Amino acid sequence: MAFKVVLEPRALAETQEAIDYYNDKLFGLGKKFEKALDEHIQSISKNPFFQVHYKDYRILLVKNFPYKIVYYLNETKKTAYITAIFNTYQNPIKQPE
């Protein structure tokens, strides 16, 4: 059974910032980022059990873009909560707070 995916307000804001940034760099690139992100979110919905990286938080890297999707699971409610869409470009070892 698929998990429900909830984007928390911070993650929504970070997503929009990234889309705007990529659209400013090249027309249509923001749309490609959004599509890649949607595909990864669908992966989380289908199989949310990626490796735990910190406490109960899991991370999924976005292919072709320097971003991590940070989320945690509520297995009882079958829900994945995305807390951050984290840009690793400036400092790839930094973790979201």
Contacts in CASP RR format, 6 or more apart in sequence:
PFRMAT RR
TARGET T0000
AUTHOR 0000-0000-0000
METHOD contacts of the structure
MODEL  1
MAFKVVLEPRALAETQEAIDYYNDKLFGLGKKFEKALDEHIQSISKNPFF
QVHYKDYRILLVKNFPYKIVYYLNETKKTAYITAIFNTYQNPIKQPE
1 78 0 8 1.000
2 45 0 8 1.000
2 46 0 8 1.000
2 78 0 8 1.000
3 44 0 8 1.000
3 45 0 8 1.000
3 48 0 8 1.000
3 73 0 8 1.000
3 78 0 8 1.000
3 79 0 8 1.000
3 80 0 8 1.000
4 45 0 8 1.000
4 77 0 8 1.000
4 78 0 8 1.000
4 79 0 8 1.000
4 80 0 8 1.000
5 41 0 8 1.000
5 44 0 8 1.000
5 45 0 8 1.000
5 71 0 8 1.000
5 79 0 8 1.000
5 80 0 8 1.000
5 82 0 8 1.000
6 79 0 8 1.000
6 80 0 8 1.000
6 81 0 8 1.000
6 82 0 8 1.000
7 15 0 8 1.000
7 41 0 8 1.000
7 82 0 8 1.000
8 81 0 8 1.000
8 82 0 8 1.000
8 83 0 8 1.000
10 83 0 8 1.000
10 84 0 8 1.000
11 82 0 8 1.000
11 83 0 8 1.000
11 84 0 8 1.000
11 85 0 8 1.000
14 84 0 8 1.000
14 85 0 8 1.000
14 86 0 8 1.000
14 87 0 8 1.000
15 34 0 8 1.000
15 37 0 8 1.000
15 85 0 8 1.000
18 30 0 8 1.000
18 33 0 8 1.000
18 65 0 8 1.000
18 67 0 8 1.000
18 85 0 8 1.000
18 87 0 8 1.000
19 30 0 8 1.000
19 31 0 8 1.000
19 33 0 8 1.000
19 34 0 8 1.000
20 30 0 8 1.000
22 28 0 8 1.000
22 29 0 8 1.000
22 30 0 8 1.000
22 32 0 8 1.000
22 33 0 8 1.000
23 29 0 8 1.000
23 30 0 8 1.000
23 31 0 8 1.000
33 62 0 8 1.000
33 65 0 8 1.000
36 62 0 8 1.000
36 63 0 8 1.000
36 64 0 8 1.000
36 65 0 8 1.000
37 62 0 8 1.000
37 65 0 8 1.000
37 67 0 8 1.000
37 69 0 8 1.000
37 85 0 8 1.000
40 60 0 8 1.000
40 62 0 8 1.000
40 63 0 8 1.000
40 69 0 8 1.000
41 69 0 8 1.000
41 82 0 8 1.000
43 60 0 8 1.000
44 50 0 8 1.000
44 60 0 8 1.000
44 69 0 8 1.000
44 71 0 8 1.000
44 80 0 8 1.000
44 82 0 8 1.000
45 80 0 8 1.000
48 58 0 8 1.000
48 71 0 8 1.000
48 73 0 8 1.000
48 80 0 8 1.000
49 58 0 8 1.000
49 73 0 8 1.000
50 58 0 8 1.000
50 59 0 8 1.000
50 60 0 8 1.000
51 58 0 8 1.000
51 59 0 8 1.000
52 58 0 8 1.000
53 59 0 8 1.000
54 95 0 8 1.000
56 72 0 8 1.000
56 73 0 8 1.000
57 70 0 8 1.000
57 71 0 8 1.000
57 72 0 8 1.000
57 83 0 8 1.000
58 70 0 8 1.000
58 71 0 8 1.000
58 72 0 8 1.000
58 73 0 8 1.000
59 68 0 8 1.000
59 69 0 8 1.000
59 70 0 8 1.000
59 71 0 8 1.000
60 68 0 8 1.000
60 69 0 8 1.000
60 71 0 8 1.000
61 67 0 8 1.000
61 68 0 8 1.000
61 69 0 8 1.000
62 68 0 8 1.000
62 69 0 8 1.000
66 87 0 8 1.000
66 88 0 8 1.000
66 89 0 8 1.000
66 92 0 8 1.000
67 85 0 8 1.000
67 86 0 8 1.000
67 87 0 8 1.000
67 88 0 8 1.000
68 84 0 8 1.000
68 85 0 8 1.000
68 86 0 8 1.000
68 88 0 8 1.000
68 96 0 8 1.000
69 82 0 8 1.000
69 84 0 8 1.000
69 85 0 8 1.000
69 86 0 8 1.000
70 82 0 8 1.000
70 83 0 8 1.000
70 84 0 8 1.000
70 85 0 8 1.000
70 86 0 8 1.000
70 96 0 8 1.000
71 80 0 8 1.000
71 81 0 8 1.000
71 82 0 8 1.000
71 83 0 8 1.000
72 80 0 8 1.000
72 81 0 8 1.000
72 83 0 8 1.000
73 79 0 8 1.000
73 80 0 8 1.000
73 81 0 8 1.000
74 80 0 8 1.000
74 81 0 8 1.000
83 96 0 8 1.000
84 96 0 8 1.000
86 95 0 8 1.000
86 96 0 8 1.000
88 94 0 8 1.000
END
